[in-house]
Amino acid sequence: MHTMQLSDLPEIQYTIWSADLHGHRFHIKLRIENPSSGGQIVQMPTWIPGSYLIRDFSKHIETIEAYVVHQPNAPLHLERIDNDQWRLPVVNGPIEILTTVYAFDSSVRAAYLDTERAFINPSSVCLSVQGQESVPCALILIPPKDTVADHWTVQTGLKAAKVDDQGYGFYLAKDYDDLLDHPIAMGVFQIAHWKSHGVSHSMAIQGCVHEVDLQRLATDLQAICACTIDLFEPKTHQAPFENYLFLTNAVLAGYGGLEHRNSTALLCRRDQIPQLNTPLDEATYREFLGLCSHEYFHAWLVKRIQPKAFQPYQLDRRNHTRLLWLFEGFTSYYDDLQLLRSKRVDLTTYLKLVANNWNGILRSPGRLKQSLADSSFDAWTKYYQADENTPNAVVSYYGKGALLALGLDLQIRAFTNDRQSLDDFMRLLWREHGVTMEGVSEEGLDYLIHTLLGTGFTKTWNQLKSRYIFGVEDIPLNKWFNSDFISVKRKVHTKVEKIKLQLGLRHTDSNGWLKITHVLDGGAAQLAGLASGDVLASINGERITPARWDKVLASLIDEQAISICFYRDDLEHECMTVLEEHQMPDQYDVSPVE
C-alpha cells in the first residue's frame, strides 16, 4: 500500500463512488478548498480529447448540489450559466459540489456502470474548476457497497498515493488535464504483463468468458511496443512514460480505441482476443494488434507531439486543426508497419493491408471533393457525424492520411537513395515537438522537411501539399512503388465483385431484407434512383435476400439493363439501370516481387 498523509491532499479533490450499479449512476463529490472570491464557476467538458465531436457530457448529470463544507445542511444556490456551467455564490471557506451522473455508455469515450464492471473517463464525470485548472488535484475512489463488486479491482495509469490491495483509495494528478488523461476501469480482469526496453507494460482485459492466452498477448505486444520505442529513440530506447496500461473491454460487437498519455482504452470483439482452447481467427486477432499498435503510437504522436491548436485543449468548444491527416493518418500508416517490423505479420500480409486501405479510399467518391486538410478541419461536423452521404462527401484523414505517409516515405527514400526515410522525419518531429512539447503550427512541417532534406526536396514537398493535402488528387502509389521489389497490378475481380462495384451501393441485413445504407456517386444504383433506406425486393424478377444476394448477382449478364423492385416507406417502386465499365473504380493488388 502506498502511504500519504490526508493533510497532504491537494486543494481540488474528486471523490467517486458507484452509487447505483443497477441504475448505472456514479456519485461525484468535488471539494474546492479555495473557491474564487468572485463566485466560483464550475463546468463539465463538452468533448474528450482524441474524439472530435461535441458530446455535451453535462446531459448525463441528473442532480447537482453545493454546500459549504462546515454547513452541510444549508445548500448553496447554483446559478445556471449554460447547460454545462454553474456559478456558486461568494462564500468563505471550502465548498463541496455533489453530482449524480448517469453512466451507461459502453464506448471508450465516456462512463459506464453496471453489475459487471465500471469505466470512467474523468472528462465525462468530473467538473472543471474555472481558473484553477492548473492546480494539482486528487481523485478518491470508494469501493461499491454492492456485494457483486466485492472482487473488483481498479486499473488505471493515474499515480497512486494511498490505495488498498484492490486499488481503491487516493490518486494524484498534476492538474485537471492530467486527471482527464487517465481512464479508470473497475471489475474483474485477466492481466498480461511484460517489459519493453525495461518499461513495465500491462493489458487488463474484461469481458472474456474463457481463459485468455496471456502469454501470447504479452509476447506479441512486447515486440510491437519495443519496436515503437526503437522508432522514436533508436539510441536510448527510452519511452516517455514510466509504465503503460492497455484497458481492454471485450464485447460481442464493437471496435475502437482512445489514446492517453500512459494508457489507452480499447473496445474489441471477444473473438479478437486469443483464448485458450478456443479457435482464433488470425485475421481478426491481427486487426486487434493493429488497434493496439495504433493507440500505443499515439503516446508519442498526439499525446506529446501535438497540434499547437490543442495547447491547451479548450473543452468547451471545437478545437480546429488542419493537421489530423498527420496525427491520425501517419499513425494509421505506422500501426500496420510496426506489425511488419515486429514480425507479427509477413510482407505479403502487410502489403494486402496496404492494398485494402488504398482500394477502400478509391471506392469513396468523397475523396474527389474534400481535401485532407479540409477533412481534418471538418472532423467535428462531417467525419464524426457520418450519414448516408458521407462516402460521397468526405475523405478519411485516417485512410488517405496513411496513404500520404506511405507516399512521402517512398518519395524520401527515392530522393535520398534509401539513406533516409519517413522514420527520420518522425524522429525529427519527436525531437522538435515531442521532447519539447512545443505544438506543431499549421505550417510547421515545412521547416522540418527543409531541415531534414534540404532545398532539393522543396519542389516535391510543395507538390505533395498542393495535390494531395490541400488538393483532391489521388495519391499515385502505383507510380511510386519500387517495381524491383513491389508488384502493383490492376485487381482481377470475380463477376459478382465486378457487379457490386458497378452498382455502387452499401447495405445491411434488416430482418431478412437487404436494406441500402449508402448509394455512391456515379454507380448504377444512383443512376436508377435508389436511395439510402430503400429495401430491395428483387432484381429481374428474382427475390433478393442477404443470403441470396450473391446468387442473384451471379445470374446477371454483363453490362445488361436490369430491373429492380424495391420498397421506400413501405410503398413499392420499380426502376431500371445499366451496368457499365466506367462505373468501376480503380482497384489494385500489391504484393512482393517473387
WOJOZI-V12343 format. One record per residue. N is the residue number from 1. BURIAL is 1 if it has 16 or more other C-alpha atoms within 10 Angstrom, else 0. Layout:
BEGIN
n=[N & N]
burial=[BURIAL & BURIAL]
END
This chain:
BEGIN
n=[1 & 2 & 3 & 4 & 5 & 6 & 7 & 8 & 9 & 10 & 11 & 12 & 13 & 14 & 15 & 16 & 17 & 18 & 19 & 20 & 21 & 22 & 23 & 24 & 25 & 26 & 27 & 28 & 29 & 30 & 31 & 32 & 33 & 34 & 35 & 36 & 37 & 38 & 39 & 40 & 41 & 42 & 43 & 44 & 45 & 46 & 47 & 48 & 49 & 50 & 51 & 52 & 53 & 54 & 55 & 56 & 57 & 58 & 59 & 60 & 61 & 62 & 63 & 64 & 65 & 66 & 67 & 68 & 69 & 70 & 71 & 72 & 73 & 74 & 75 & 76 & 77 & 78 & 79 & 80 & 81 & 82 & 83 & 84 & 85 & 86 & 87 & 88 & 89 & 90 & 91 & 92 & 93 & 94 & 95 & 96 & 97 & 98 & 99 & 100 & 101 & 102 & 103 & 104 & 105 & 106 & 107 & 108 & 109 & 110 & 111 & 112 & 113 & 114 & 115 & 116 & 117 & 118 & 119 & 120 & 121 & 122 & 123 & 124 & 125 & 126 & 127 & 128 & 129 & 130 & 131 & 132 & 133 & 134 & 135 & 136 & 137 & 138 & 139 & 140 & 141 & 142 & 143 & 144 & 145 & 146 & 147 & 148 & 149 & 150 & 151 & 152 & 153 & 154 & 155 & 156 & 157 & 158 & 159 & 160 & 161 & 162 & 163 & 164 & 165 & 166 & 167 & 168 & 169 & 170 & 171 & 172 & 173 & 174 & 175 & 176 & 177 & 178 & 179 & 180 & 181 & 182 & 183 & 184 & 185 & 186 & 187 & 188 & 189 & 190 & 191 & 192 & 193 & 194 & 195 & 196 & 197 & 198 & 199 & 200 & 201 & 202 & 203 & 204 & 205 & 206 & 207 & 208 & 209 & 210 & 211 & 212 & 213 & 214 & 215 & 216 & 217 & 218 & 219 & 220 & 221 & 222 & 223 & 224 & 225 & 226 & 227 & 228 & 229 & 230 & 231 & 232 & 233 & 234 & 235 & 236 & 237 & 238 & 239 & 240 & 241 & 242 & 243 & 244 & 245 & 246 & 247 & 248 & 249 & 250 & 251 & 252 & 253 & 254 & 255 & 256 & 257 & 258 & 259 & 260 & 261 & 262 & 263 & 264 & 265 & 266 & 267 & 268 & 269 & 270 & 271 & 272 & 273 & 274 & 275 & 276 & 277 & 278 & 279 & 280 & 281 & 282 & 283 & 284 & 285 & 286 & 287 & 288 & 289 & 290 & 291 & 292 & 293 & 294 & 295 & 296 & 297 & 298 & 299 & 300 & 301 & 302 & 303 & 304 & 305 & 306 & 307 & 308 & 309 & 310 & 311 & 312 & 313 & 314 & 315 & 316 & 317 & 318 & 319 & 320 & 321 & 322 & 323 & 324 & 325 & 326 & 327 & 328 & 329 & 330 & 331 & 332 & 333 & 334 & 335 & 336 & 337 & 338 & 339 & 340 & 341 & 342 & 343 & 344 & 345 & 346 & 347 & 348 & 349 & 350 & 351 & 352 & 353 & 354 & 355 & 356 & 357 & 358 & 359 & 360 & 361 & 362 & 363 & 364 & 365 & 366 & 367 & 368 & 369 & 370 & 371 & 372 & 373 & 374 & 375 & 376 & 377 & 378 & 379 & 380 & 381 & 382 & 383 & 384 & 385 & 386 & 387 & 388 & 389 & 390 & 391 & 392 & 393 & 394 & 395 & 396 & 397 & 398 & 399 & 400 & 401 & 402 & 403 & 404 & 405 & 406 & 407 & 408 & 409 & 410 & 411 & 412 & 413 & 414 & 415 & 416 & 417 & 418 & 419 & 420 & 421 & 422 & 423 & 424 & 425 & 426 & 427 & 428 & 429 & 430 & 431 & 432 & 433 & 434 & 435 & 436 & 437 & 438 & 439 & 440 & 441 & 442 & 443 & 444 & 445 & 446 & 447 & 448 & 449 & 450 & 451 & 452 & 453 & 454 & 455 & 456 & 457 & 458 & 459 & 460 & 461 & 462 & 463 & 464 & 465 & 466 & 467 & 468 & 469 & 470 & 471 & 472 & 473 & 474 & 475 & 476 & 477 & 478 & 479 & 480 & 481 & 482 & 483 & 484 & 485 & 486 & 487 & 488 & 489 & 490 & 491 & 492 & 493 & 494 & 495 & 496 & 497 & 498 & 499 & 500 & 501 & 502 & 503 & 504 & 505 & 506 & 507 & 508 & 509 & 510 & 511 & 512 & 513 & 514 & 515 & 516 & 517 & 518 & 519 & 520 & 521 & 522 & 523 & 524 & 525 & 526 & 527 & 528 & 529 & 530 & 531 & 532 & 533 & 534 & 535 & 536 & 537 & 538 & 539 & 540 & 541 & 542 & 543 & 544 & 545 & 546 & 547 & 548 & 549 & 550 & 551 & 552 & 553 & 554 & 555 & 556 & 557 & 558 & 559 & 560 & 561 & 562 & 563 & 564 & 565 & 566 & 567 & 568 & 569 & 570 & 571 & 572 & 573 & 574 & 575 & 576 & 577 & 578 & 579 & 580 & 581 & 582 & 583 & 584 & 585 & 586 & 587 & 588 & 589 & 590 & 591 & 592 & 593 & 594]
burial=[0 & 0 & 0 & 0 & 0 & 0 & 0 & 0 & 1 & 1 & 1 & 1 & 1 & 1 & 1 & 1 & 1 & 1 & 1 & 1 & 1 & 0 & 0 & 1 & 1 & 1 & 1 & 1 & 1 & 1 & 1 & 1 & 1 & 0 & 1 & 1 & 0 & 0 & 0 & 1 & 1 & 1 & 1 & 1 & 1 & 1 & 1 & 1 & 1 & 0 & 1 & 1 & 1 & 1 & 0 & 1 & 1 & 1 & 0 & 1 & 1 & 0 & 0 & 0 & 0 & 1 & 1 & 1 & 1 & 0 & 0 & 0 & 0 & 0 & 0 & 1 & 0 & 1 & 0 & 0 & 0 & 0 & 0 & 1 & 1 & 1 & 1 & 1 & 1 & 0 & 1 & 0 & 0 & 1 & 1 & 1 & 1 & 1 & 1 & 1 & 1 & 1 & 1 & 1 & 0 & 1 & 1 & 1 & 1 & 1 & 1 & 1 & 1 & 1 & 0 & 0 & 1 & 1 & 1 & 1 & 1 & 1 & 1 & 1 & 1 & 1 & 1 & 1 & 1 & 0 & 0 & 1 & 0 & 0 & 0 & 1 & 1 & 1 & 1 & 1 & 1 & 0 & 1 & 1 & 0 & 0 & 0 & 0 & 1 & 0 & 0 & 1 & 1 & 1 & 1 & 1 & 1 & 1 & 0 & 1 & 1 & 1 & 1 & 0 & 0 & 1 & 1 & 1 & 1 & 1 & 1 & 1 & 1 & 0 & 1 & 1 & 1 & 1 & 1 & 1 & 1 & 1 & 1 & 1 & 1 & 1 & 1 & 1 & 1 & 0 & 1 & 1 & 1 & 1 & 1 & 1 & 1 & 0 & 1 & 0 & 1 & 1 & 1 & 1 & 1 & 1 & 1 & 1 & 0 & 0 & 0 & 1 & 1 & 1 & 0 & 0 & 1 & 1 & 0 & 1 & 1 & 1 & 1 & 1 & 1 & 1 & 1 & 1 & 1 & 1 & 1 & 1 & 1 & 0 & 0 & 0 & 1 & 1 & 1 & 1 & 0 & 0 & 1 & 1 & 1 & 1 & 1 & 1 & 1 & 1 & 1 & 0 & 0 & 0 & 1 & 1 & 1 & 1 & 1 & 1 & 1 & 1 & 1 & 1 & 1 & 1 & 1 & 1 & 1 & 1 & 1 & 1 & 1 & 1 & 1 & 0 & 0 & 0 & 0 & 0 & 0 & 0 & 0 & 1 & 1 & 1 & 1 & 1 & 1 & 1 & 1 & 1 & 1 & 1 & 1 & 1 & 1 & 1 & 1 & 1 & 1 & 1 & 1 & 1 & 1 & 1 & 1 & 1 & 1 & 1 & 0 & 0 & 0 & 0 & 1 & 0 & 0 & 1 & 1 & 1 & 1 & 1 & 1 & 1 & 1 & 1 & 1 & 1 & 1 & 1 & 1 & 1 & 1 & 1 & 1 & 1 & 1 & 1 & 1 & 1 & 1 & 1 & 0 & 1 & 0 & 0 & 0 & 0 & 1 & 1 & 1 & 0 & 1 & 1 & 1 & 1 & 1 & 1 & 1 & 0 & 1 & 1 & 1 & 1 & 1 & 1 & 1 & 1 & 0 & 1 & 1 & 1 & 1 & 1 & 1 & 1 & 1 & 1 & 1 & 1 & 0 & 1 & 1 & 0 & 0 & 0 & 0 & 1 & 1 & 1 & 1 & 1 & 1 & 1 & 1 & 1 & 1 & 1 & 1 & 1 & 1 & 1 & 1 & 1 & 1 & 1 & 1 & 1 & 1 & 1 & 1 & 1 & 0 & 1 & 1 & 0 & 0 & 0 & 0 & 1 & 1 & 1 & 0 & 1 & 1 & 1 & 1 & 1 & 1 & 1 & 1 & 1 & 1 & 1 & 0 & 0 & 1 & 1 & 1 & 1 & 0 & 0 & 0 & 0 & 1 & 0 & 0 & 0 & 1 & 0 & 0 & 0 & 1 & 0 & 0 & 0 & 1 & 0 & 0 & 0 & 1 & 0 & 0 & 1 & 1 & 0 & 0 & 1 & 1 & 1 & 1 & 1 & 1 & 1 & 1 & 0 & 0 & 1 & 0 & 0 & 1 & 0 & 0 & 0 & 0 & 1 & 1 & 1 & 0 & 0 & 0 & 0 & 0 & 0 & 0 & 1 & 0 & 1 & 1 & 1 & 1 & 1 & 1 & 1 & 1 & 1 & 1 & 0 & 0 & 0 & 0 & 0 & 1 & 1 & 1 & 1 & 1 & 1 & 1 & 1 & 1 & 1 & 1 & 1 & 1 & 1 & 1 & 1 & 0 & 1 & 1 & 1 & 1 & 1 & 1 & 1 & 1 & 1 & 1 & 0 & 0 & 1 & 0 & 1 & 1 & 1 & 0 & 0 & 1 & 1 & 0 & 1 & 1 & 0 & 0 & 1 & 0 & 0 & 0 & 0 & 0 & 1 & 1 & 1 & 1 & 1 & 1 & 0 & 0 & 0 & 0 & 0 & 0 & 1 & 0 & 1 & 1 & 1 & 1 & 1 & 0 & 0 & 1 & 1 & 1 & 0 & 1 & 1 & 1 & 1 & 1 & 0 & 0 & 0]
END
